[in-house]
Amino acid sequence: MAKKYNAINLSQGFPNFEPDQRLLDLVSKALNEGHNQYAHMAGLPELREVIANKISELHNRHYNPESEITVTIGASQAIFTAVTAFIGNGDEVIVFKPAYDCYEPAIEVNRGIPVYVQLNDDDFTINWEEFRSKISSRTRMVIINTPHNPSGTMLSKEDMLELQKSLKGTNIIVVSDEVYEHIVFDGNEHQSASRFDDLASRSFICASFGKTFHVTGWKVGYCAAPTELMNEFRKTHQFNVFCVDHPVQYALATYLKDPAHYLGLGRFYQEKRDFFLSALKGSRFTMVPSQGTYFQLLGYSNITNESDVEFAKRLIIEHKLASIPISVFNLGARDNKVLRFCFAKTQETLEKATVILNNF
Ligand SMILES: Cc1ncc(COP(=O)(O)O)c(C=O)c1O
């Protein structure tokens, strides 16, 4: 609809600015130096090595690059492959709603059963008692996502400890979607599942270079998990994907060596979030600052009673601004009159969007 009505598009999560020229140059160099044939099945060894170093620096967990890290076609493929490797007919997978949209299709196509836990309405926190009540003898997996799309909230250390405690003694696997790991604000610390011994022993950590380096169209990410889990993962990966874009992996292996390239990301996006929020300060929208991700939720119940889908459509058609209604990610399309806006956009785009929103 954004295209059809020529609207400013703050709906899907991708930047409308270019990545670092140095990264583009590294890809050109790799292309011209002849890295144009199949890469290693599990990923370029040099890249896996830097990924292992990064995780070890940030989360104090050592993954063996040989056997515990696999480069994937974005986090989506890592998630799909982990689900496919472990979920079969009748296996239950716990999913927190609202949830990013790639989890349930992966579960269902493998004949698994999604079991839902709705996050609390006001602050998107998890009711851990309710979570525990959903665990059954058929529960095979839990999918978590922090920082969280669409809410922009983050799981705290206490949340991760609750999860760890709840799963202790079970053989339940965790798929931890951490694609926004470096986009965190206000001094918040990303609590990777890899930080917690028992969680790490049962988790697939799924990450995305697309999100981290402003190259969502390259679709390169990775997955880290203990050897026994990764062995199973690779049995599916080998015959579905075999290997990921070789020249891009060369470029990333060099670019990732400089931590400044990802550690500065929170500050970069926080400026955008702060601009967006301060420009809307006098508006009729309600907002709680996003803690992480490049999404900001705006509540509009002071403005209209329309459903979020209706209001989002009207915003596009009449006001030329696209957002995403949160009900589409919710259980039973629950509608709390909230829209999601992506602020991974240039200053100019954000300014235009806030002018439109301030007119309500
Ligand atoms: C929460 C979440 N997980 C996974 C993905 C997909 O990541 P990738 O593009 O690396 O497959 C996205 C993309 O929007 C996302 O928001």
The ligand as a MOL file (V3000), in Angstrom:
LIG
                    3D

  0  0  0     0  0            999 V3000
M  V30 BEGIN CTAB
M  V30 COUNTS 16 16 0 0 0
M  V30 BEGIN ATOM
M  V30 1 C 12.7630 -10.2610 15.1690 0
M  V30 2 C 13.3140 -10.5680 13.8320 0
M  V30 3 N 13.8750 -11.7730 13.6050 0
M  V30 4 C 14.3860 -12.1100 12.4130 0
M  V30 5 C 14.3520 -11.2230 11.3560 0
M  V30 6 C 14.9250 -11.6510 10.0350 0
M  V30 7 O 16.2940 -11.3810 9.9810 0
M  V30 8 P 17.1010 -11.6800 8.6180 0
M  V30 9 O 16.7720 -10.5890 7.6640 0
M  V30 10 O 18.5340 -11.6850 9.0410 0
M  V30 11 O 16.6350 -13.0020 8.1320 0
M  V30 12 C 13.7670 -9.9700 11.5270 0
M  V30 13 C 13.6610 -9.0390 10.3870 0
M  V30 14 O 12.8560 -8.1330 10.3730 0
M  V30 15 C 13.2420 -9.6310 12.7940 0
M  V30 16 O 12.6800 -8.4390 13.0140 0
M  V30 END ATOM
M  V30 BEGIN BOND
M  V30 1 1 1 2
M  V30 2 1 2 3
M  V30 3 2 2 15
M  V30 4 2 3 4
M  V30 5 1 4 5
M  V30 6 1 5 6
M  V30 7 2 5 12
M  V30 8 1 6 7
M  V30 9 1 7 8
M  V30 10 2 8 9
M  V30 11 1 8 10
M  V30 12 1 8 11
M  V30 13 1 12 13
M  V30 14 1 12 15
M  V30 15 2 13 14
M  V30 16 1 15 16
M  V30 END BOND
M  V30 END CTAB
M  END
